[in-house]
Amino acid sequence: MTSDPRERREIIRVYGPVLVLVLVAFIVAFQFIKPAPPDRVVLATGGEQGAYHAFGKRYQSILAEQGIELVLRPSAGSAENLSLLRSGEADVAFVQGGSVKPGEVGGLHALGSLYFEPLWLFYRAEREVRRLGDLRGLRVAVGAQGSGTRQLAAQLLGANGISTSDISLQPLGGQAAAAALRAGEVDAVLLVSGVTAPAVQALVNTPGVRLAGLDRAAAYARRFRFLSELSLPEGSLDLAANLPPSDLKLVAPTAALVAGPALHPAIADLLLVAATRIHGPGGTFEAVDAFPSPAYTELPLSKEAERYYQFGPPLLQRYLPFWLASLVDRLKVMLLPLIVLLLPLIKIMPPIYSWRMRSRIFRWYRELERIDLALYDGHDRAALGDDLDALEQEVVQVEVPLSFANQLYHLRQHIDLVRGRLGGS
């Protein structure tokens, strides 16, 4: 800023209206800024002893690093999770593949699939179970009402011609189902869970309990498109005990991260970054960097997920803290009036300012020229002298910044030149 107070005043007078115009444009643009991301998000998981809830705690820890409180909402399973998303009681949820019925999308979007969830069939060793059809007439724990396991079991048992009257379905899942099998209260257990789930680990190492493979795994995967055929190699669960004792074929849906209609885009990006940290290293059935994945999902991907899988994390979130990246992203719309208005103004305002200052000086040249021409035409010199004195008095009152003072003094020199021609001192 210049040290000349006169120039400061003139700059304010000239540039002030422009700044007001830009401010108004900013205020208008502010109406279109996306709301700030919430600092509290609800994640619907599953039973508190299940894999979903365990993964939820890992997501909770990562989001806490960015100042976001992730509240874990236990539930009966995928069916209830979908209901919580539709009602707005949860913002995001873990959902098992095959849980979404056709025509029930309801504004939900997938952020991606996370990992394979094999269907585990454990049974007591005194029985012979090689196919799901062999469960006819047995007591089978298939998970609580509303769980993804129960829904998948109903689909696969129905495909094998087994109705609810042919089998005793017990509403037990997770650790409760494992305990019931060990105690002989049920004959078999169907679990949909990851390898590290406590119930799976407990039953794998329980004497008198066996793990069955599904010989027709490929057929199930062809019929139910949300299922994948997996291979469980001999000894992969426990090399020392050689469990399983032979290669087994399994089928598996995938666990998906599903967003409700109101999930903030910035939170979706943050969840995808967390999913990459948690699931990217892979597992027994997942290759490194295979998940999270846009594949295997029954719901349409959100726009944020599509962008993430194509380009990776948002550029700002790679280098800035989440809160700052979110703020800058929201304020991008504010750059529009700045670009539209200020760039042209930067080019035209200096010439306007210069013209305004020079006009204060040059407008007196018109009067000086009139006096000079009147002198050539032989008008009364005394009257012209009075006009020139009045002109000089007016010019003395003119204030211009020091940067234009030379032009003002040129005008006064020209006044003296005309005065000399009039015969004045």
MINUKE-683469 format. One line per 8 residues: number of its first residue (from 1); their letters; for each residue x, y, z of C-alpha. Coordinates in steps of 0.25 Angstrom, whole numbers, plus 5000, padded with zeros to 4 digits. Layout:
N
NUM> a> X:Y:Z ~ ...
end
This chain:
425
1> mtsdprer> 5000:5000:5000 ~ 5005:5014:4996 ~ 5010:5024:5007 ~ 5002:5035:5001 ~ 4989:5037:5008 ~ 4983:5044:4996 ~ 4986:5032:4987 ~ 4980:5022:4998
9> reiirvyg> 4967:5030:4998 ~ 4967:5030:4983 ~ 4970:5015:4982 ~ 4959:5012:4992 ~ 4949:5021:4984 ~ 4952:5014:4971 ~ 4954:4999:4976 ~ 4944:5000:4987
17> pvlvlvlv> 4932:4997:4978 ~ 4939:4986:4971 ~ 4942:4979:4985 ~ 4927:4981:4989 ~ 4923:4974:4976 ~ 4932:4963:4978 ~ 4927:4961:4992 ~ 4913:4961:4987
25> afivafqf> 4917:4950:4977 ~ 4923:4942:4989 ~ 4911:4943:4997 ~ 4903:4938:4985 ~ 4912:4927:4983 ~ 4912:4923:4998 ~ 4898:4919:4996 ~ 4903:4907:4987
33> ikpappdr> 4914:4902:4996 ~ 4912:4888:5001 ~ 4909:4886:5016 ~ 4921:4883:5024 ~ 4923:4868:5027 ~ 4917:4863:5040 ~ 4927:4860:5052 ~ 4918:4848:5056
41> vvlatgge> 4914:4836:5047 ~ 4906:4824:5050 ~ 4911:4810:5045 ~ 4902:4798:5046 ~ 4910:4786:5048 ~ 4904:4773:5053 ~ 4905:4765:5066 ~ 4915:4770:5076
49> qgayhafg> 4923:4757:5075 ~ 4923:4756:5060 ~ 4933:4760:5049 ~ 4925:4772:5045 ~ 4926:4779:5059 ~ 4941:4775:5060 ~ 4944:4782:5046 ~ 4935:4794:5051
57> kryqsila> 4945:4796:5062 ~ 4956:4797:5053 ~ 4949:4807:5044 ~ 4945:4815:5057 ~ 4960:4816:5061 ~ 4964:4821:5047 ~ 4953:4831:5046 ~ 4956:4836:5060
65> eqgielvl> 4970:4840:5055 ~ 4962:4850:5046 ~ 4953:4856:5057 ~ 4941:4848:5052 ~ 4933:4840:5063 ~ 4929:4827:5057 ~ 4917:4821:5065 ~ 4916:4806:5064
73> rpsagsae> 4901:4801:5064 ~ 4900:4786:5067 ~ 4889:4779:5059 ~ 4883:4765:5056 ~ 4890:4766:5042 ~ 4890:4770:5028 ~ 4874:4771:5027 ~ 4873:4780:5039
81> nlsllrsg> 4885:4788:5034 ~ 4878:4791:5021 ~ 4866:4795:5029 ~ 4874:4804:5038 ~ 4880:4811:5025 ~ 4866:4813:5019 ~ 4861:4819:5032 ~ 4872:4828:5033
89> eadvafvq> 4876:4822:5047 ~ 4890:4818:5041 ~ 4898:4826:5031 ~ 4906:4814:5026 ~ 4906:4799:5028 ~ 4913:4786:5026 ~ 4904:4777:5017 ~ 4905:4763:5012
97> ggsvkpge> 4904:4760:4998 ~ 4891:4754:4993 ~ 4883:4762:5004 ~ 4878:4773:4995 ~ 4865:4768:4988 ~ 4862:4773:4974 ~ 4854:4786:4974 ~ 4859:4790:4988
105> vgglhalg> 4870:4799:4985 ~ 4863:4811:4991 ~ 4874:4821:4989 ~ 4885:4813:4995 ~ 4899:4812:4988 ~ 4911:4803:4990 ~ 4924:4808:4994 ~ 4930:4795:4990
113> slyfeplw> 4932:4780:4994 ~ 4942:4778:5005 ~ 4945:4763:5006 ~ 4940:4749:5003 ~ 4931:4743:5014 ~ 4931:4728:5012 ~ 4919:4720:5016 ~ 4924:4710:5027
121> lfyraere> 4917:4697:5029 ~ 4921:4691:5042 ~ 4915:4678:5047 ~ 4917:4667:5058 ~ 4926:4656:5054 ~ 4917:4645:5056 ~ 4908:4650:5044 ~ 4912:4650:5029
129> vrrlgdlr> 4910:4663:5023 ~ 4915:4665:5009 ~ 4904:4673:5003 ~ 4894:4683:5008 ~ 4883:4673:5004 ~ 4889:4664:5015 ~ 4884:4674:5026 ~ 4870:4669:5024
137> glrvavga> 4864:4665:5037 ~ 4875:4671:5045 ~ 4876:4683:5055 ~ 4883:4694:5048 ~ 4888:4707:5054 ~ 4886:4718:5043 ~ 4887:4731:5050 ~ 4876:4740:5056
145> qgsgtrql> 4864:4746:5049 ~ 4869:4757:5040 ~ 4883:4752:5039 ~ 4890:4750:5025 ~ 4894:4736:5029 ~ 4879:4732:5031 ~ 4875:4739:5018 ~ 4886:4732:5010
153> aaqllgan> 4883:4718:5017 ~ 4869:4719:5013 ~ 4872:4722:4998 ~ 4882:4710:4997 ~ 4874:4700:5005 ~ 4862:4704:4996 ~ 4870:4702:4984 ~ 4873:4688:4989
161> gistsdis> 4858:4685:4991 ~ 4858:4686:5006 ~ 4847:4694:5012 ~ 4845:4699:5027 ~ 4837:4687:5030 ~ 4849:4678:5026 ~ 4859:4684:5035 ~ 4859:4690:5049
169> lqplggqa> 4865:4704:5048 ~ 4871:4709:5061 ~ 4872:4724:5062 ~ 4887:4724:5067 ~ 4899:4730:5061 ~ 4913:4733:5064 ~ 4919:4728:5077 ~ 4905:4724:5082
177> aaaalrag> 4904:4715:5070 ~ 4918:4709:5072 ~ 4915:4706:5087 ~ 4902:4699:5083 ~ 4909:4690:5073 ~ 4920:4687:5084 ~ 4909:4684:5094 ~ 4901:4675:5084
185> evdavllv> 4889:4684:5084 ~ 4890:4685:5069 ~ 4895:4676:5059 ~ 4901:4686:5049 ~ 4904:4700:5048 ~ 4904:4710:5036 ~ 4912:4722:5037 ~ 4915:4733:5028
193> sgvtapav> 4928:4740:5033 ~ 4943:4742:5030 ~ 4954:4733:5034 ~ 4958:4740:5046 ~ 4943:4741:5052 ~ 4944:4735:5067 ~ 4933:4725:5064 ~ 4940:4719:5052
201> qalvntpg> 4953:4718:5059 ~ 4947:4712:5071 ~ 4940:4701:5063 ~ 4952:4698:5054 ~ 4959:4694:5066 ~ 4948:4686:5073 ~ 4950:4671:5074 ~ 4938:4664:5069
209> vrlagldr> 4934:4675:5059 ~ 4937:4675:5044 ~ 4937:4685:5033 ~ 4929:4681:5021 ~ 4933:4686:5007 ~ 4922:4688:4996 ~ 4925:4679:4984 ~ 4916:4686:4976
217> aaayarrf> 4922:4700:4979 ~ 4923:4704:4964 ~ 4908:4701:4962 ~ 4904:4710:4974 ~ 4913:4721:4968 ~ 4906:4720:4954 ~ 4892:4720:4960 ~ 4894:4731:4970
225> rflselsl> 4902:4742:4964 ~ 4906:4748:4977 ~ 4914:4736:4981 ~ 4928:4733:4977 ~ 4935:4719:4977 ~ 4947:4718:4987 ~ 4957:4708:4989 ~ 4962:4705:5004
233> pegsldla> 4975:4697:5002 ~ 4979:4686:5011 ~ 4985:4691:5024 ~ 4982:4706:5021 ~ 4975:4708:5035 ~ 4985:4700:5043 ~ 4998:4695:5037 ~ 5002:4688:5050
241> anlppsdl> 4989:4680:5051 ~ 4987:4680:5036 ~ 4973:4686:5036 ~ 4966:4684:5027 ~ 4971:4670:5025 ~ 4968:4672:5010 ~ 4965:4683:5000 ~ 4951:4688:5001
249> klvaptaa> 4942:4696:4992 ~ 4934:4707:4998 ~ 4924:4718:4993 ~ 4925:4732:4998 ~ 4917:4745:4996 ~ 4925:4758:4999 ~ 4923:4767:5010 ~ 4920:4781:5005
257> lvagpalh> 4920:4795:5011 ~ 4907:4802:5007 ~ 4904:4816:5009 ~ 4891:4822:5012 ~ 4884:4834:5004 ~ 4889:4845:5013 ~ 4904:4840:5014 ~ 4913:4852:5012
265> paiadlll> 4922:4851:5000 ~ 4935:4855:5008 ~ 4931:4844:5019 ~ 4930:4834:5007 ~ 4944:4837:5002 ~ 4949:4836:5017 ~ 4943:4822:5018 ~ 4949:4817:5005
273> vaatrihg> 4962:4821:5010 ~ 4960:4814:5023 ~ 4955:4802:5015 ~ 4968:4801:5007 ~ 4976:4802:5019 ~ 4968:4791:5026 ~ 4965:4781:5014 ~ 4976:4784:5004
281> pggtfeav> 4987:4775:5011 ~ 4978:4763:5007 ~ 4975:4750:5014 ~ 4973:4735:5013 ~ 4964:4737:5001 ~ 4968:4751:4996 ~ 4980:4755:4988 ~ 4988:4768:4993
289> dafpspay> 4981:4780:4988 ~ 4969:4772:4982 ~ 4959:4779:4992 ~ 4952:4789:4994 ~ 4947:4786:4980 ~ 4936:4791:4971 ~ 4933:4777:4967 ~ 4923:4767:4973
297> telplske> 4913:4779:4978 ~ 4898:4777:4976 ~ 4896:4792:4978 ~ 4900:4803:4969 ~ 4913:4810:4973 ~ 4913:4824:4978 ~ 4919:4835:4970 ~ 4930:4836:4981
305> aeryyqfg> 4933:4821:4980 ~ 4934:4822:4964 ~ 4944:4833:4965 ~ 4952:4826:4976 ~ 4954:4813:4968 ~ 4958:4821:4956 ~ 4967:4832:4962 ~ 4970:4828:4976
313> ppllqryl> 4967:4837:4988 ~ 4964:4852:4986 ~ 4976:4860:4983 ~ 4974:4869:4995 ~ 4972:4858:5005 ~ 4986:4852:5000 ~ 4993:4864:5005 ~ 4984:4871:5015
321> pfwlaslv> 4977:4868:5028 ~ 4963:4863:5026 ~ 4957:4876:5032 ~ 4965:4885:5024 ~ 4963:4877:5011 ~ 4948:4877:5013 ~ 4948:4892:5015 ~ 4956:4895:5003
329> drlkvmll> 4948:4885:4995 ~ 4935:4892:4999 ~ 4940:4906:4997 ~ 4945:4903:4982 ~ 4931:4909:4978 ~ 4936:4922:4984 ~ 4947:4923:4974 ~ 4937:4924:4962
337> plivlllp> 4933:4939:4965 ~ 4948:4941:4968 ~ 4952:4936:4954 ~ 4940:4942:4947 ~ 4941:4956:4953 ~ 4955:4959:4958 ~ 4963:4954:4946 ~ 4957:4963:4936
345> likimppi> 4956:4974:4947 ~ 4971:4973:4949 ~ 4973:4976:4935 ~ 4964:4988:4934 ~ 4964:4995:4947 ~ 4978:5000:4947 ~ 4975:5008:4933 ~ 4962:5012:4939
353> yswrmrsr> 4969:5018:4952 ~ 4979:5025:4943 ~ 4968:5031:4934 ~ 4961:5036:4946 ~ 4973:5043:4952 ~ 4977:5049:4939 ~ 4963:5053:4936 ~ 4964:5062:4948
361> ifrwyrel> 4975:5070:4941 ~ 4972:5069:4927 ~ 4957:5074:4928 ~ 4963:5088:4931 ~ 4971:5088:4918 ~ 4957:5090:4911 ~ 4956:5103:4918 ~ 4970:5107:4916
369> eridlaly> 4969:5104:4901 ~ 4956:5113:4900 ~ 4964:5124:4906 ~ 4976:5122:4897 ~ 4967:5122:4885 ~ 4959:5134:4889 ~ 4972:5141:4891 ~ 4976:5138:4876
377> dghdraal> 4962:5143:4872 ~ 4964:5157:4879 ~ 4955:5156:4890 ~ 4956:5165:4902 ~ 4969:5162:4909 ~ 4964:5167:4923 ~ 4952:5158:4923 ~ 4961:5146:4918
385> gddldale> 4971:5150:4929 ~ 4960:5149:4939 ~ 4956:5135:4933 ~ 4970:5130:4934 ~ 4971:5135:4949 ~ 4959:5127:4952 ~ 4964:5115:4945 ~ 4977:5116:4953
393> qevvqvev> 4969:5117:4966 ~ 4961:5104:4962 ~ 4974:5097:4958 ~ 4981:5100:4971 ~ 4969:5093:4979 ~ 4971:5080:4971 ~ 4977:5068:4979 ~ 4983:5057:4972
401> plsfanql> 4993:5046:4977 ~ 5008:5049:4976 ~ 5009:5039:4965 ~ 5001:5049:4956 ~ 5007:5062:4962 ~ 5016:5064:4950 ~ 5004:5065:4941 ~ 4997:5075:4950
409> yhlrqhid> 5010:5084:4949 ~ 5010:5082:4934 ~ 4996:5088:4934 ~ 5001:5100:4943 ~ 5012:5102:4934 ~ 5003:5103:4922 ~ 4994:5113:4930 ~ 5006:5122:4932
417> lvrgrlgg> 5010:5120:4917 ~ 4996:5126:4913 ~ 4997:5137:4924 ~ 5010:5141:4917 ~ 5003:5142:4904 ~ 4993:5151:4911 ~ 5004:5160:4915 ~ 5002:5156:4930
425> s> 5013:5154:4940
end
